[in-house]
Amino acid sequence: MGDRATVGWVERSETHHPVPKERTLNWKEQKKRLMRDPEFRREYEALEPEYRLASSLIRLRLAKGLTQEELARRLHTKQSAIARLESGSSLPSLSTAKRVAEALDAELDVVIRPKTVA
């Protein structure tokens, strides 16, 4: 699906029927539209740290040339545990984050700072 988000209902069938262009939005356009909703914005911003952590984990793992399975072996865990960390659906404990950083030969930087006022 890439950076495209479907707007509207698309029925699944055995044959592929492309969604008409007027029914698709670029993800950036869709996000911009959704961010106008204060409730969506609040929820999106609340999840941002988890997704930032997941994104940095994925980038570092890929830069090291490791698969999820290989990283899991280094951590003596299962590939599915790495997949959950990378999906952002599972927030690791500090001790797990330290172990992941060590397995990736990386530094863990945890920062708590005052909120910025816009």
CYANA upper distance limits for C-alpha pairs under 8 A (distance plus 0.5 A):
  1 MET  CA      5 ALA  CA      7.95
  3 ASP  CA     26 ASN  CA      6.68
  3 ASP  CA     27 TRP  CA      5.77
  3 ASP  CA     28 LYS  CA      8.39
  4 ARG  CA     24 THR  CA      7.41
  4 ARG  CA     25 LEU  CA      6.58
  4 ARG  CA     26 ASN  CA      5.28
  4 ARG  CA     27 TRP  CA      5.73
  5 ALA  CA     24 THR  CA      6.64
  5 ALA  CA     25 LEU  CA      6.14
  5 ALA  CA     26 ASN  CA      6.65
  5 ALA  CA     27 TRP  CA      5.99
  5 ALA  CA     30 GLN  CA      7.63
  6 THR  CA     19 VAL  CA      8.33
  6 THR  CA     23 ARG  CA      7.16
  6 THR  CA     24 THR  CA      5.37
  6 THR  CA     25 LEU  CA      7.00
  7 VAL  CA     23 ARG  CA      6.16
  7 VAL  CA     24 THR  CA      6.09
  7 VAL  CA     25 LEU  CA      7.42
  8 GLY  CA     23 ARG  CA      7.23
 10 VAL  CA     19 VAL  CA      7.68
 12 ARG  CA     16 HIS  CA      8.48
 19 VAL  CA     23 ARG  CA      6.95
 19 VAL  CA     24 THR  CA      7.61
 20 PRO  CA     24 THR  CA      7.58
 25 LEU  CA     29 GLU  CA      6.68
 25 LEU  CA     30 GLN  CA      6.44
 26 ASN  CA     30 GLN  CA      6.71
 27 TRP  CA     31 LYS  CA      6.42
 28 LYS  CA     32 LYS  CA      6.60
 29 GLU  CA     33 ARG  CA      6.74
 30 GLN  CA     34 LEU  CA      6.64
 31 LYS  CA     35 MET  CA      6.42
 32 LYS  CA     36 ARG  CA      7.38
 33 ARG  CA     37 ASP  CA      8.40
 34 LEU  CA     40 PHE  CA      7.10
 34 LEU  CA     41 ARG  CA      7.97
 35 MET  CA     40 PHE  CA      6.70
 35 MET  CA     41 ARG  CA      5.48
 36 ARG  CA     40 PHE  CA      8.35
 36 ARG  CA     41 ARG  CA      7.62
 37 ASP  CA     41 ARG  CA      6.63
 38 PRO  CA     42 ARG  CA      6.59
 39 GLU  CA     43 GLU  CA      6.82
 40 PHE  CA     44 TYR  CA      6.47
 41 ARG  CA     45 GLU  CA      6.54
 42 ARG  CA     46 ALA  CA      6.63
 43 GLU  CA     47 LEU  CA      6.91
 44 TYR  CA     48 GLU  CA      6.83
 47 LEU  CA     51 TYR  CA      7.01
 48 GLU  CA     52 ARG  CA      6.48
 49 PRO  CA     53 LEU  CA      6.63
 50 GLU  CA     54 ALA  CA      6.69
 50 GLU  CA     88 GLY  CA      5.89
 50 GLU  CA     89 SER  CA      8.33
 50 GLU  CA     91 LEU  CA      7.02
 51 TYR  CA     55 SER  CA      6.41
 51 TYR  CA     87 SER  CA      8.16
 51 TYR  CA     88 GLY  CA      5.74
 52 ARG  CA     56 SER  CA      6.70
 53 LEU  CA     57 LEU  CA      6.68
 53 LEU  CA     88 GLY  CA      8.09
 54 ALA  CA     58 ILE  CA      6.75
 54 ALA  CA     85 LEU  CA      6.72
 54 ALA  CA     86 GLU  CA      5.06
 54 ALA  CA     87 SER  CA      6.88
 54 ALA  CA     88 GLY  CA      5.87
 55 SER  CA     59 ARG  CA      6.68
 55 SER  CA     86 GLU  CA      7.45
 56 SER  CA     60 LEU  CA      6.55
 57 LEU  CA     61 ARG  CA      6.54
 57 LEU  CA     86 GLU  CA      7.16
 58 ILE  CA     62 LEU  CA      6.58
 58 ILE  CA     86 GLU  CA      6.76
 59 ARG  CA     63 ALA  CA      6.53
 60 LEU  CA     64 LYS  CA      6.71
 60 LEU  CA    104 LEU  CA      7.77
 61 ARG  CA     65 GLY  CA      6.93
 61 ARG  CA     66 LEU  CA      6.00
 61 ARG  CA     67 THR  CA      7.76
 61 ARG  CA     68 GLN  CA      8.40
 61 ARG  CA     71 LEU  CA      8.12
 61 ARG  CA    104 LEU  CA      7.29
 62 LEU  CA     66 LEU  CA      6.24
 62 LEU  CA     67 THR  CA      7.77
 64 LYS  CA    104 LEU  CA      7.85
 66 LEU  CA     70 GLU  CA      6.29
 66 LEU  CA     71 LEU  CA      6.81
 67 THR  CA     71 LEU  CA      6.83
 68 GLN  CA     72 ALA  CA      6.52
 68 GLN  CA     79 GLN  CA      6.07
 68 GLN  CA     82 ILE  CA      6.52
 68 GLN  CA     83 ALA  CA      7.46
 69 GLU  CA     73 ARG  CA      6.77
 69 GLU  CA     78 LYS  CA      7.69
 69 GLU  CA     79 GLN  CA      5.31
 69 GLU  CA     82 ILE  CA      8.45
 70 GLU  CA     74 ARG  CA      6.95
 71 LEU  CA     75 LEU  CA      6.88
 71 LEU  CA     79 GLN  CA      8.26
 71 LEU  CA     82 ILE  CA      8.05
 71 LEU  CA    103 ALA  CA      7.70
 71 LEU  CA    104 LEU  CA      8.38
 72 ALA  CA     76 HIS  CA      6.45
 72 ALA  CA     77 THR  CA      5.49
 72 ALA  CA     78 LYS  CA      5.84
 72 ALA  CA     79 GLN  CA      5.74
 72 ALA  CA     81 ALA  CA      8.03
 72 ALA  CA     82 ILE  CA      6.82
 73 ARG  CA     77 THR  CA      6.62
 73 ARG  CA     78 LYS  CA      7.71
 74 ARG  CA    103 ALA  CA      6.62
 75 LEU  CA     99 ARG  CA      7.57
 75 LEU  CA    100 VAL  CA      7.54
 75 LEU  CA    103 ALA  CA      7.21
 77 THR  CA     81 ALA  CA      7.32
 78 LYS  CA     82 ILE  CA      7.51
 79 GLN  CA     83 ALA  CA      6.77
 80 SER  CA     84 ARG  CA      6.70
 81 ALA  CA     85 LEU  CA      6.87
 82 ILE  CA     86 GLU  CA      6.64
 83 ALA  CA     87 SER  CA      6.55
 84 ARG  CA     88 GLY  CA      7.09
 84 ARG  CA     89 SER  CA      6.38
 84 ARG  CA     90 SER  CA      5.99
 85 LEU  CA     89 SER  CA      7.15
 85 LEU  CA     90 SER  CA      5.73
 85 LEU  CA     91 LEU  CA      7.02
 85 LEU  CA     92 PRO  CA      7.46
 92 PRO  CA     96 THR  CA      6.19
 92 PRO  CA     97 ALA  CA      6.42
 93 SER  CA     97 ALA  CA      6.69
 94 LEU  CA     98 LYS  CA      6.69
 95 SER  CA     99 ARG  CA      6.83
 96 THR  CA    100 VAL  CA      6.66
 97 ALA  CA    101 ALA  CA      6.63
 97 ALA  CA    108 LEU  CA      7.82
 98 LYS  CA    102 GLU  CA      6.67
 98 LYS  CA    108 LEU  CA      6.84
 99 ARG  CA    103 ALA  CA      6.62
100 VAL  CA    104 LEU  CA      6.72
101 ALA  CA    105 ASP  CA      6.54
101 ALA  CA    106 ALA  CA      5.30
101 ALA  CA    107 GLU  CA      6.33
101 ALA  CA    108 LEU  CA      6.43
102 GLU  CA    106 ALA  CA      6.38
102 GLU  CA    107 GLU  CA      7.82
